[in-house]
Amino acid sequence: MDISQVARRSGVPASTLRYYEKQGLITSLGRVGARRVFGPSVIEQLGLIALGQAAGLSLDEIRLMLTPGGTLNVDRALLSRKAGEIDALIKQLRAVSRGLRHAAECPAPSHAECPTFRRLLGEAASGALSKAPAPMARTTKPSGRKPE
Protein backbone atom coordinates (compact mmCIF):
# COMPACT_ATOMS: atom_id res chain seq x y z
CA MET A 1 0.00 0.00 0.00
CA ASP A 2 1.26 3.46 -0.72
CA ILE A 3 1.28 6.09 2.01
CA SER A 4 -2.05 7.62 0.93
CA GLN A 5 -3.76 4.22 1.12
CA VAL A 6 -2.33 3.62 4.59
CA ALA A 7 -3.48 7.08 5.68
CA ARG A 8 -6.98 6.46 4.32
CA ARG A 9 -7.31 2.97 5.87
CA SER A 10 -5.85 3.90 9.25
CA GLY A 11 -7.03 7.47 9.66
CA VAL A 12 -3.45 8.48 10.46
CA PRO A 13 -2.30 11.49 8.42
CA ALA A 14 0.55 10.94 5.95
CA SER A 15 2.64 13.50 7.84
CA THR A 16 2.29 11.38 11.00
CA LEU A 17 3.20 8.23 9.07
CA ARG A 18 6.38 9.94 7.84
CA TYR A 19 7.12 11.04 11.41
CA TYR A 20 6.56 7.53 12.77
CA GLU A 21 8.88 6.15 10.12
CA LYS A 22 11.56 8.70 11.00
CA GLN A 23 11.17 7.73 14.67
CA GLY A 24 11.58 4.03 13.86
CA LEU A 25 8.04 3.02 14.81
CA ILE A 26 7.10 1.79 11.33
CA THR A 27 9.16 0.87 8.30
CA SER A 28 8.32 1.36 4.66
CA LEU A 29 9.21 -1.31 2.13
CA GLY A 30 10.64 1.33 -0.15
CA ARG A 31 9.30 3.78 -2.67
CA VAL A 32 7.37 3.68 -5.87
CA GLY A 33 8.25 6.97 -7.47
CA ALA A 34 8.11 9.55 -4.70
CA ARG A 35 5.59 7.61 -2.55
CA ARG A 36 6.49 5.40 0.36
CA VAL A 37 5.09 1.87 0.19
CA PHE A 38 4.15 -0.14 3.28
CA GLY A 39 3.30 -3.78 3.88
CA PRO A 40 -0.10 -4.83 5.25
CA SER A 41 1.32 -5.28 8.77
CA VAL A 42 1.68 -1.50 9.10
CA ILE A 43 -2.04 -1.23 9.92
CA GLU A 44 -1.59 -3.51 12.94
CA GLN A 45 1.53 -1.59 13.98
CA LEU A 46 -0.43 1.67 13.83
CA GLY A 47 -3.10 0.03 15.98
CA LEU A 48 -0.44 -0.88 18.53
CA ILE A 49 0.88 2.70 18.52
CA ALA A 50 -2.64 4.07 19.05
CA LEU A 51 -3.31 1.58 21.85
CA GLY A 52 0.00 2.41 23.51
CA GLN A 53 -0.69 6.12 23.33
CA ALA A 54 -4.19 5.63 24.75
CA ALA A 55 -2.55 3.80 27.67
CA GLY A 56 -0.22 6.76 28.23
CA LEU A 57 2.93 5.24 26.78
CA SER A 58 5.39 7.56 25.09
CA LEU A 59 6.48 6.90 21.52
CA ASP A 60 9.90 5.92 22.90
CA GLU A 61 8.28 3.31 25.16
CA ILE A 62 6.20 2.02 22.27
CA ARG A 63 9.26 1.84 19.99
CA LEU A 64 11.03 -0.37 22.54
CA MET A 65 8.18 -2.87 22.23
CA LEU A 66 8.52 -3.17 18.45
CA THR A 67 11.26 -5.24 16.90
CA PRO A 68 12.76 -4.09 13.59
CA GLY A 69 10.53 -6.63 11.84
CA GLY A 70 7.46 -5.09 13.45
CA THR A 71 6.69 -7.93 15.84
CA LEU A 72 5.89 -7.29 19.49
CA ASN A 73 8.36 -7.40 22.35
CA VAL A 74 5.99 -6.50 25.19
CA ASP A 75 7.48 -5.06 28.38
CA ARG A 76 5.11 -6.61 30.90
CA ALA A 77 6.59 -4.71 33.85
CA LEU A 78 6.04 -1.39 32.08
CA LEU A 79 2.45 -2.31 31.22
CA SER A 80 1.83 -3.34 34.82
CA ARG A 81 3.20 0.00 36.11
CA LYS A 82 1.04 1.93 33.63
CA ALA A 83 -2.04 -0.05 34.68
CA GLY A 84 -1.28 0.83 38.32
CA GLU A 85 -0.96 4.52 37.42
CA ILE A 86 -4.27 4.40 35.57
CA ASP A 87 -5.96 2.65 38.53
CA ALA A 88 -4.63 5.32 40.93
CA LEU A 89 -5.79 8.11 38.62
CA ILE A 90 -9.25 6.54 38.34
CA LYS A 91 -9.47 6.35 42.13
CA GLN A 92 -8.47 10.01 42.45
CA LEU A 93 -10.91 11.15 39.76
CA ARG A 94 -13.77 9.18 41.33
CA ALA A 95 -13.13 10.91 44.67
CA VAL A 96 -13.11 14.32 43.01
CA SER A 97 -16.27 13.46 41.08
CA ARG A 98 -18.06 12.39 44.27
CA GLY A 99 -17.02 15.63 45.95
CA LEU A 100 -18.22 17.76 43.05
CA ARG A 101 -21.49 15.86 42.84
CA HIS A 102 -22.02 16.36 46.57
CA ALA A 103 -21.29 20.09 46.25
CA ALA A 104 -23.79 20.36 43.40
CA GLU A 105 -26.54 18.52 45.30
CA CYS A 106 -25.74 19.50 48.89
CA PRO A 107 -28.90 20.41 50.83
CA ALA A 108 -27.02 22.74 53.23
CA PRO A 109 -28.15 26.37 52.98
CA SER A 110 -24.53 27.36 52.32
CA HIS A 111 -21.54 25.30 51.25
CA ALA A 112 -19.65 26.94 54.11
CA GLU A 113 -22.00 25.06 56.48
CA CYS A 114 -21.52 21.67 54.82
CA PRO A 115 -18.99 19.46 56.64
CA THR A 116 -18.44 17.29 53.55
CA PHE A 117 -17.71 20.29 51.36
CA ARG A 118 -15.42 21.82 54.00
CA ARG A 119 -13.52 18.51 54.21
CA LEU A 120 -13.16 18.51 50.43
CA LEU A 121 -11.80 22.08 50.56
CA GLY A 122 -9.33 21.03 53.24
CA GLU A 123 -8.14 18.10 51.16
CA ALA A 124 -7.75 20.33 48.12
CA ALA A 125 -5.84 22.96 50.14
CA SER A 126 -3.46 20.31 51.54
CA GLY A 127 -2.74 18.97 48.08
CA ALA A 128 -4.33 15.59 48.83
CA LEU A 129 -6.46 15.77 45.70
CA SER A 130 -3.50 16.45 43.45
CA LYS A 131 -1.30 13.65 44.77
CA ALA A 132 -1.86 11.55 41.70
CA PRO A 133 0.71 9.41 39.93
CA ALA A 134 3.19 11.19 37.71
CA PRO A 135 1.49 12.61 34.63
CA MET A 136 1.12 10.08 31.89
CA ALA A 137 2.81 10.61 28.55
CA ARG A 138 1.14 13.00 26.17
CA THR A 139 -0.86 11.30 23.52
CA THR A 140 -1.02 14.08 21.01
CA LYS A 141 -0.07 13.37 17.49
CA PRO A 142 2.66 15.41 15.85
CA SER A 143 1.51 18.45 13.94
CA GLY A 144 1.13 18.36 10.20
CA ARG A 145 4.49 20.12 9.89
CA LYS A 146 7.48 18.21 8.67
CA PRO A 147 9.60 16.98 11.59
CA GLU A 148 12.95 18.70 11.89
N, CA and C atoms as an extended XYZ file, in Angstrom:
444
Properties=species:S:1:pos:R:3:atomname:S:1:resname:S:1:resid:I:1 pbc="F F F"
N         0.851       -1.177        0.000 N   MET     1
C         0.000        0.000        0.000 CA  MET     1
C         0.892        1.233        0.000 C   MET     1
N         0.476        2.232       -0.780 N   ASP     2
C         1.261        3.456       -0.718 CA  ASP     2
C         0.792        4.274        0.487 C   ASP     2
N         1.516        5.327        0.786 N   ILE     3
C         1.276        6.095        2.005 CA  ILE     3
C        -0.137        6.670        2.059 C   ILE     3
N        -0.690        7.070        0.920 N   SER     4
C        -2.048        7.623        0.930 CA  SER     4
C        -3.076        6.540        1.255 C   SER     4
N        -2.853        5.319        0.792 N   GLN     5
C        -3.762        4.223        1.117 CA  GLN     5
C        -3.698        3.888        2.608 C   GLN     5
N        -2.488        3.893        3.159 N   VAL     6
C        -2.333        3.615        4.593 CA  VAL     6
C        -3.034        4.712        5.400 C   VAL     6
N        -2.845        5.958        4.985 N   ALA     7
C        -3.479        7.080        5.683 CA  ALA     7
C        -4.999        6.948        5.626 C   ALA     7
N        -5.523        6.595        4.488 N   ARG     8
C        -6.980        6.457        4.323 CA  ARG     8
C        -7.516        5.296        5.170 C   ARG     8
N        -6.831        4.154        5.136 N   ARG     9
C        -7.307        2.968        5.875 CA  ARG     9
C        -7.172        3.120        7.384 C   ARG     9
N        -6.125        3.808        7.815 N   SER    10
C        -5.850        3.897        9.250 CA  SER    10
C        -6.396        5.167        9.893 C   SER    10
N        -6.627        6.190        9.092 N   GLY    11
C        -7.035        7.472        9.656 CA  GLY    11
C        -5.868        8.276       10.197 C   GLY    11
N        -4.658        7.784       10.008 N   VAL    12
C        -3.453        8.476       10.463 CA  VAL    12
C        -2.936        9.327        9.304 C   VAL    12
N        -2.763       10.635        9.513 N   PRO    13
C        -2.298       11.492        8.419 CA  PRO    13
C        -0.936       11.055        7.875 C   PRO    13
N        -0.720       11.307        6.590 N   ALA    14
C         0.548       10.940        5.952 CA  ALA    14
C         1.731       11.594        6.666 C   ALA    14
N         1.546       12.823        7.130 N   SER    15
C         2.642       13.497        7.844 CA  SER    15
C         3.025       12.724        9.104 C   SER    15
N         2.026       12.170        9.795 N   THR    16
C         2.294       11.380       11.001 CA  THR    16
C         2.968       10.060       10.627 C   THR    16
N         2.555        9.465        9.520 N   LEU    17
C         3.203        8.229        9.069 CA  LEU    17
C         4.683        8.485        8.777 C   LEU    17
N         4.971        9.605        8.114 N   ARG    18
C         6.382        9.939        7.843 CA  ARG    18
C         7.139       10.153        9.147 C   ARG    18
N         6.501       10.815       10.114 N   TYR    19
C         7.120       11.042       11.415 CA  TYR    19
C         7.382        9.713       12.120 C   TYR    19
N         6.386        8.830       12.144 N   TYR    20
C         6.559        7.526       12.771 CA  TYR    20
C         7.691        6.744       12.118 C   TYR    20
N         7.800        6.847       10.805 N   GLU    21
C         8.884        6.151       10.123 CA  GLU    21
C        10.230        6.736       10.531 C   GLU    21
N        10.311        8.049       10.588 N   LYS    22
C        11.562        8.705       10.997 CA  LYS    22
C        11.940        8.310       12.425 C   LYS    22
N        10.926        8.106       13.281 N   GLN    23
C        11.168        7.735       14.671 CA  GLN    23
C        11.422        6.234       14.854 C   GLN    23
N        11.321        5.463       13.777 N   GLY    24
C        11.584        4.032       13.861 CA  GLY    24
C        10.416        3.201       14.365 C   GLY    24
N         9.222        3.759       14.342 N   LEU    25
C         8.045        3.020       14.809 CA  LEU    25
C         7.464        2.131       13.712 C   LEU    25
N         7.554        2.568       12.487 N   ILE    26
C         7.100        1.788       11.334 CA  ILE    26
C         8.190        1.850       10.278 C   ILE    26
N         8.148        0.920        9.355 N   THR    27
C         9.157        0.867        8.304 CA  THR    27
C         8.459        0.699        6.961 C   THR    27
N         8.869        1.520        6.011 N   SER    28
C         8.324        1.358        4.663 CA  SER    28
C         9.135        0.290        3.936 C   SER    28
N         8.519       -0.294        2.927 N   LEU    29
C         9.207       -1.311        2.130 CA  LEU    29
C        10.102       -0.670        1.074 C   LEU    29
N         9.889        0.602        0.861 N   GLY    30
C        10.639        1.328       -0.154 CA  GLY    30
C         9.754        2.381       -0.762 C   GLY    30
N        10.061        2.736       -1.991 N   ARG    31
C         9.296        3.781       -2.670 CA  ARG    31
C         8.923        3.334       -4.069 C   ARG    31
N         7.778        3.808       -4.475 N   VAL    32
C         7.373        3.680       -5.873 CA  VAL    32
C         7.237        5.124       -6.331 C   VAL    32
N         8.180        5.556       -7.131 N   GLY    33
C         8.245        6.967       -7.473 CA  GLY    33
C         8.609        7.729       -6.215 C   GLY    33
N         7.829        8.746       -5.890 N   ALA    34
C         8.105        9.546       -4.702 CA  ALA    34
C         7.315        9.075       -3.483 C   ALA    34
N         6.467        8.055       -3.654 N   ARG    35
C         5.593        7.614       -2.551 CA  ARG    35
C         6.174        6.425       -1.795 C   ARG    35
N         6.094        6.525       -0.475 N   ARG    36
C         6.488        5.402        0.365 CA  ARG    36
C         5.461        4.283        0.200 C   ARG    36
N         5.951        3.041        0.293 N   VAL    37
C         5.086        1.867        0.193 CA  VAL    37
C         5.263        1.058        1.475 C   VAL    37
N         4.146        0.610        2.034 N   PHE    38
C         4.155       -0.145        3.280 CA  PHE    38
C         3.495       -1.504        3.090 C   PHE    38
N         3.926       -2.466        3.887 N   GLY    39
C         3.297       -3.783        3.884 CA  GLY    39
C         2.007       -3.755        4.681 C   GLY    39
N         1.190       -4.785        4.549 N   PRO    40
C        -0.103       -4.828        5.253 CA  PRO    40
C         0.024       -4.801        6.775 C   PRO    40
N         1.156       -5.245        7.311 N   SER    41
C         1.320       -5.279        8.773 CA  SER    41
C         1.385       -3.884        9.387 C   SER    41
N         1.579       -2.857        8.561 N   VAL    42
C         1.677       -1.503        9.101 CA  VAL    42
C         0.378       -1.076        9.776 C   VAL    42
N        -0.754       -1.586        9.314 N   ILE    43
C        -2.040       -1.231        9.924 CA  ILE    43
C        -2.083       -1.738       11.368 C   ILE    43
N        -1.632       -2.958       11.577 N   GLU    44
C        -1.586       -3.513       12.936 CA  GLU    44
C        -0.594       -2.740       13.799 C   GLU    44
N         0.545       -2.362       13.229 N   GLN    45
C         1.534       -1.587       13.978 CA  GLN    45
C         0.954       -0.235       14.388 C   GLN    45
N         0.199        0.392       13.497 N   LEU    46
C        -0.433        1.668       13.826 CA  LEU    46
C        -1.477        1.481       14.923 C   LEU    46
N        -2.157        0.350       14.911 N   GLY    47
C        -3.096        0.029       15.982 CA  GLY    47
C        -2.381       -0.091       17.314 C   GLY    47
N        -1.223       -0.738       17.307 N   LEU    48
C        -0.437       -0.877       18.529 CA  LEU    48
C         0.022        0.490       19.026 C   LEU    48
N         0.450        1.349       18.128 N   ILE    49
C         0.884        2.695       18.516 CA  ILE    49
C        -0.281        3.447       19.144 C   ILE    49
N        -1.452        3.386       18.515 N   ALA    50
C        -2.636        4.074       19.048 CA  ALA    50
C        -3.023        3.521       20.417 C   ALA    50
N        -2.976        2.205       20.568 N   LEU    51
C        -3.308        1.579       21.846 CA  LEU    51
C        -2.304        2.002       22.920 C   LEU    51
N        -1.037        1.993       22.567 N   GLY    52
C         0.000        2.410       23.509 CA  GLY    52
C        -0.176        3.852       23.945 C   GLY    52
N        -0.484        4.721       22.990 N   GLN    53
C        -0.694        6.120       23.332 CA  GLN    53
C        -1.927        6.290       24.213 C   GLN    53
N        -2.979        5.555       23.928 N   ALA    54
C        -4.188        5.629       24.752 CA  ALA    54
C        -3.891        5.182       26.186 C   ALA    54
N        -2.937        4.289       26.350 N   ALA    55
C        -2.548        3.804       27.674 CA  ALA    55
C        -1.554        4.739       28.352 C   ALA    55
N        -1.144        5.796       27.644 N   GLY    56
C        -0.225        6.760       28.232 CA  GLY    56
C         1.234        6.470       27.977 C   GLY    56
N         1.530        5.537       27.086 N   LEU    57
C         2.926        5.242       26.779 CA  LEU    57
C         3.472        6.299       25.828 C   LEU    57
N         4.734        6.628       26.000 N   SER    58
C         5.393        7.557       25.085 CA  SER    58
C         5.761        6.808       23.805 C   SER    58
N         6.049        7.548       22.769 N   LEU    59
C         6.482        6.902       21.523 CA  LEU    59
C         7.785        6.138       21.746 C   LEU    59
N         8.655        6.646       22.598 N   ASP    60
C         9.901        5.922       22.903 CA  ASP    60
C         9.600        4.576       23.564 C   ASP    60
N         8.642        4.560       24.500 N   GLU    61
C         8.284        3.306       25.164 CA  GLU    61
C         7.641        2.340       24.173 C   GLU    61
N         6.837        2.868       23.276 N   ILE    62
C         6.200        2.018       22.266 CA  ILE    62
C         7.253        1.447       21.326 C   ILE    62
N         8.200        2.283       20.905 N   ARG    63
C         9.255        1.836       19.988 CA  ARG    63
C        10.038        0.664       20.586 C   ARG    63
N        10.276        0.702       21.893 N   LEU    64
C        11.027       -0.374       22.542 CA  LEU    64
C        10.285       -1.705       22.503 C   LEU    64
N         8.981       -1.640       22.278 N   MET    65
C         8.184       -2.869       22.234 CA  MET    65
C         8.029       -3.408       20.814 C   MET    65
N         8.577       -2.702       19.838 N   LEU    66
C         8.518       -3.168       18.451 CA  LEU    66
C         9.902       -3.613       18.006 C   LEU    66
N         9.989       -4.788       17.455 N   THR    67
C        11.261       -5.237       16.897 CA  THR    67
C        11.399       -4.648       15.498 C   THR    67
N        12.595       -4.641       14.940 N   PRO    68
C        12.759       -4.095       13.591 CA  PRO    68
C        11.828       -4.729       12.556 C   PRO    68
N        11.451       -5.970       12.754 N   GLY    69
C        10.533       -6.632       11.838 CA  GLY    69
C         9.076       -6.281       12.088 C   GLY    69
N         8.825       -5.509       13.154 N   GLY    70
C         7.464       -5.091       13.449 CA  GLY    70
C         6.716       -6.002       14.399 C   GLY    70
N         7.373       -7.051       14.892 N   THR    71
C         6.691       -7.927       15.844 CA  THR    71
C         6.776       -7.325       17.245 C   THR    71
N         5.959       -7.829       18.138 N   LEU    72
C         5.886       -7.291       19.491 CA  LEU    72
C         6.948       -7.871       20.410 C   LEU    72
N         7.459       -7.019       21.273 N   ASN    73
C         8.357       -7.405       22.348 CA  ASN    73
C         7.826       -6.683       23.582 C   ASN    73
N         6.729       -7.196       24.143 N   VAL    74
C         5.986       -6.500       25.191 CA  VAL    74
C         6.776       -6.462       26.491 C   VAL    74
N         6.853       -5.278       27.076 N   ASP    75
C         7.477       -5.065       28.378 CA  ASP    75
C         6.380       -5.172       29.425 C   ASP    75
N         6.203       -6.350       29.964 N   ARG    76
C         5.105       -6.608       30.896 CA  ARG    76
C         5.209       -5.760       32.158 C   ARG    76
N         6.418       -5.520       32.639 N   ALA    77
C         6.586       -4.707       33.849 CA  ALA    77
C         6.132       -3.270       33.589 C   ALA    77
N         6.472       -2.739       32.438 N   LEU    78
C         6.038       -1.389       32.081 CA  LEU    78
C         4.521       -1.316       31.987 C   LEU    78
N         3.917       -2.294       31.344 N   LEU    79
C         2.455       -2.308       31.224 CA  LEU    79
C         1.795       -2.413       32.597 C   LEU    79
N         2.375       -3.198       33.474 N   SER    80
C         1.832       -3.343       34.824 CA  SER    80
C         1.919       -2.021       35.579 C   SER    80
N         3.062       -1.310       35.453 N   ARG    81
C         3.204       -0.003       36.106 CA  ARG    81
C         2.177        0.988       35.557 C   ARG    81
N         2.003        1.009       34.245 N   LYS    82
C         1.039        1.930       33.630 CA  LYS    82
C        -0.373        1.614       34.104 C   LYS    82
N        -0.706        0.334       34.196 N   ALA    83
C        -2.036       -0.053       34.677 CA  ALA    83
C        -2.232        0.434       36.120 C   ALA    83
N        -1.203        0.332       36.941 N   GLY    84
C        -1.276        0.831       38.321 CA  GLY    84
C        -1.486        2.336       38.362 C   GLY    84
N        -0.785        3.068       37.488 N   GLU    85
C        -0.960        4.521       37.416 CA  GLU    85
C        -2.385        4.867       37.009 C   GLU    85
N        -2.907        4.147       36.030 N   ILE    86
C        -4.274        4.404       35.572 CA  ILE    86
C        -5.263        4.108       36.690 C   ILE    86
N        -5.075        2.998       37.413 N   ASP    87
C        -5.960        2.654       38.530 CA  ASP    87
C        -5.939        3.746       39.598 C   ASP    87
N        -4.748        4.266       39.922 N   ALA    88
C        -4.628        5.325       40.929 CA  ALA    88
C        -5.312        6.607       40.447 C   ALA    88
N        -5.157        6.916       39.175 N   LEU    89
C        -5.786        8.107       38.620 CA  LEU    89
C        -7.314        7.975       38.628 C   LEU    89
N        -7.799        6.788       38.300 N   ILE    90
C        -9.246        6.540       38.338 CA  ILE    90
C        -9.773        6.737       39.757 C   ILE    90
N        -9.052        6.216       40.734 N   LYS    91
C        -9.472        6.353       42.131 CA  LYS    91
C        -9.529        7.825       42.527 C   LYS    91
N        -8.513        8.586       42.131 N   GLN    92
C        -8.474       10.010       42.446 CA  GLN    92
C        -9.629       10.746       41.767 C   GLN    92
N        -9.853       10.467       40.503 N   LEU    93
C       -10.912       11.151       39.758 CA  LEU    93
C       -12.300       10.797       40.300 C   LEU    93
N       -12.482        9.562       40.734 N   ARG    94
C       -13.768        9.176       41.332 CA  ARG    94
C       -14.024        9.961       42.614 C   ARG    94
N       -12.981       10.145       43.429 N   ALA    95
C       -13.125       10.910       44.673 CA  ALA    95
C       -13.475       12.363       44.359 C   ALA    95
N       -12.812       12.943       43.393 N   VAL    96
C       -13.109       14.323       43.008 CA  VAL    96
C       -14.530       14.421       42.470 C   VAL    96
N       -14.921       13.462       41.649 N   SER    97
C       -16.272       13.458       41.082 CA  SER    97
C       -17.325       13.385       42.183 C   SER    97
N       -17.103       12.499       43.157 N   ARG    98
C       -18.059       12.386       44.271 CA  ARG    98
C       -18.159       13.712       45.030 C   ARG    98
N       -17.023       14.353       45.246 N   GLY    99
C       -17.024       15.635       45.949 CA  GLY    99
C       -17.768       16.709       45.176 C   GLY    99
N       -17.527       16.767       43.877 N   LEU   100
C       -18.221       17.757       43.052 CA  LEU   100
C       -19.722       17.490       43.008 C   LEU   100
N       -20.070       16.218       42.880 N   ARG   101
C       -21.489       15.859       42.841 CA  ARG   101
C       -22.162       16.241       44.163 C   ARG   101
N       -21.455       15.987       45.279 N   HIS   102
C       -22.018       16.364       46.570 CA  HIS   102
C       -22.202       17.880       46.645 C   HIS   102
N       -21.200       18.624       46.207 N   ALA   103
C       -21.293       20.092       46.252 CA  ALA   103
C       -22.458       20.589       45.404 C   ALA   103
N       -22.695       19.945       44.283 N   ALA   104
C       -23.787       20.362       43.400 CA  ALA   104
C       -25.154       20.035       43.995 C   ALA   104
N       -25.240       18.978       44.780 N   GLU   105
C       -26.535       18.519       45.296 CA  GLU   105
C       -26.712       18.746       46.791 C   GLU   105
N       -25.729       19.346       47.436 N   CYS   106
C       -25.744       19.500       48.894 CA  CYS   106
C       -26.974       20.280       49.362 C   CYS   106
N       -27.703       19.733       50.344 N   PRO   107
C       -28.904       20.412       50.834 CA  PRO   107
C       -28.604       21.533       51.830 C   PRO   107
N       -27.350       21.684       52.257 N   ALA   108
C       -27.025       22.737       53.228 CA  ALA   108
C       -27.348       24.107       52.639 C   ALA   108
N       -27.806       25.026       53.484 N   PRO   109
C       -28.150       26.368       52.981 CA  PRO   109
C       -26.936       27.066       52.357 C   PRO   109
N       -25.751       26.768       52.856 N   SER   110
C       -24.526       27.361       52.323 CA  SER   110
C       -23.451       26.281       52.312 C   SER   110
N       -22.624       26.293       51.288 N   HIS   111
C       -21.542       25.299       51.246 CA  HIS   111
C       -20.590       25.481       52.427 C   HIS   111
N       -20.515       26.689       52.949 N   ALA   112
C       -19.651       26.941       54.108 CA  ALA   112
C       -20.147       26.178       55.336 C   ALA   112
N       -21.425       25.797       55.355 N   GLU   113
C       -21.999       25.065       56.483 CA  GLU   113
C       -21.956       23.543       56.285 C   GLU   113
N       -21.516       23.096       55.132 N   CYS   114
C       -21.520       21.665       54.822 CA  CYS   114
C       -20.196       21.024       55.244 C   CYS   114
N       -20.232       20.089       56.185 N   PRO   115
C       -18.988       19.456       56.637 CA  PRO   115
C       -18.282       18.673       55.515 C   PRO   115
N       -19.042       18.043       54.653 N   THR   116
C       -18.439       17.286       53.553 CA  THR   116
C       -17.711       18.227       52.602 C   THR   116
N       -18.344       19.339       52.265 N   PHE   117
C       -17.715       20.295       51.357 CA  PHE   117
C       -16.483       20.923       52.017 C   PHE   117
N       -16.571       21.229       53.291 N   ARG   118
C       -15.419       21.822       54.000 CA  ARG   118
C       -14.256       20.821       54.052 C   ARG   118
N       -14.576       19.536       54.222 N   ARG   119
C       -13.518       18.509       54.212 CA  ARG   119
C       -12.864       18.461       52.839 C   ARG   119
N       -13.678       18.526       51.793 N   LEU   120
C       -13.158       18.515       50.431 CA  LEU   120
C       -12.244       19.711       50.194 C   LEU   120
N       -12.649       20.887       50.696 N   LEU   121
C       -11.802       22.084       50.563 CA  LEU   121
C       -10.480       21.888       51.294 C   LEU   121
N       -10.555       21.290       52.474 N   GLY   122
C        -9.332       21.034       53.244 CA  GLY   122
C        -8.393       20.085       52.511 C   GLY   122
N        -8.963       19.048       51.917 N   GLU   123
C        -8.140       18.103       51.160 CA  GLU   123
C        -7.505       18.787       49.951 C   GLU   123
N        -8.285       19.622       49.292 N   ALA   124
C        -7.754       20.332       48.124 CA  ALA   124
C        -6.641       21.282       48.549 C   ALA   124
N        -6.841       22.002       49.662 N   ALA   125
C        -5.840       22.957       50.143 CA  ALA   125
C        -4.550       22.263       50.556 C   ALA   125
N        -4.662       21.037       51.087 N   SER   126
C        -3.465       20.315       51.535 CA  SER   126
C        -2.742       19.609       50.397 C   SER   126
N        -3.357       19.635       49.220 N   GLY   127
C        -2.737       18.969       48.076 CA  GLY   127
C        -3.117       17.507       47.959 C   GLY   127
N        -3.962       17.014       48.848 N   ALA   128
C        -4.325       15.589       48.831 CA  ALA   128
C        -5.021       15.188       47.544 C   ALA   128
N        -5.746       16.111       46.935 N   LEU   129
C        -6.464       15.766       45.703 CA  LEU   129
C        -5.544       15.757       44.495 C   LEU   129
N        -4.400       16.399       44.598 N   SER   130
C        -3.499       16.447       43.445 CA  SER   130
C        -2.351       15.462       43.565 C   SER   130
N        -2.364       14.634       44.593 N   LYS   131
C        -1.302       13.646       44.768 CA  LYS   131
C        -1.603       12.412       43.941 C   LYS   131
N        -1.599       12.625       42.649 N   ALA   132
C        -1.856       11.547       41.696 CA  ALA   132
C        -0.525       11.025       41.209 C   ALA   132
N        -0.535        9.909       40.505 N   PRO   133
C         0.705        9.411       39.932 CA  PRO   133
C         1.279       10.440       38.969 C   PRO   133
N         2.534       10.293       38.662 N   ALA   134
C         3.188       11.193       37.709 CA  ALA   134
C         2.346       11.282       36.450 C   ALA   134
N         2.306       12.470       35.844 N   PRO   135
C         1.491       12.606       34.632 CA  PRO   135
C         1.885       11.570       33.589 C   PRO   135
N         0.874       11.069       32.925 N   MET   136
C         1.118       10.075       31.886 CA  MET   136
C         1.615       10.785       30.634 C   MET   136
N         2.253       10.034       29.769 N   ALA   137
C         2.807       10.611       28.547 CA  ALA   137
C         1.713       11.280       27.727 C   ALA   137
N         2.093       12.336       27.052 N   ARG   138
C         1.140       13.003       26.171 CA  ARG   138
C         0.800       12.089       25.023 C   ARG   138
N        -0.431       12.177       24.601 N   THR   139
C        -0.864       11.298       23.523 CA  THR   139
C        -1.207       12.073       22.269 C   THR   139
N        -0.714       13.293       22.191 N   THR   140
C        -1.023       14.078       21.015 CA  THR   140
C        -0.202       13.595       19.837 C   THR   140
N        -0.779       13.737       18.699 N   LYS   141
C        -0.073       13.370       17.491 CA  LYS   141
C         0.771       14.548       17.050 C   LYS   141
N         1.855       14.309       16.342 N   PRO   142
C         2.661       15.411       15.854 CA  PRO   142
C         1.823       16.287       14.922 C   PRO   142
N         2.234       17.530       14.834 N   SER   143
C         1.510       18.449       13.940 CA  SER   143
C         1.729       18.034       12.497 C   SER   143
N         1.007       18.679       11.615 N   GLY   144
C         1.129       18.363       10.204 CA  GLY   144
C         2.437       18.862        9.602 C   GLY   144
N         3.222       19.607       10.416 N   ARG   145
C         4.493       20.117        9.888 CA  ARG   145
C         5.469       18.977        9.732 C   ARG   145
N         6.424       19.204        8.839 N   LYS   146
C         7.483       18.212        8.666 CA  LYS   146
C         8.359       18.209        9.898 C   LYS   146
N         8.705       17.041       10.444 N   PRO   147
C         9.597       16.980       11.589 CA  PRO   147
C        10.966       17.522       11.196 C   PRO   147
N        11.611       18.146       12.173 N   GLU   148
C        12.947       18.697       11.887 CA  GLU   148
C        14.014       17.662       12.057 C   GLU   148
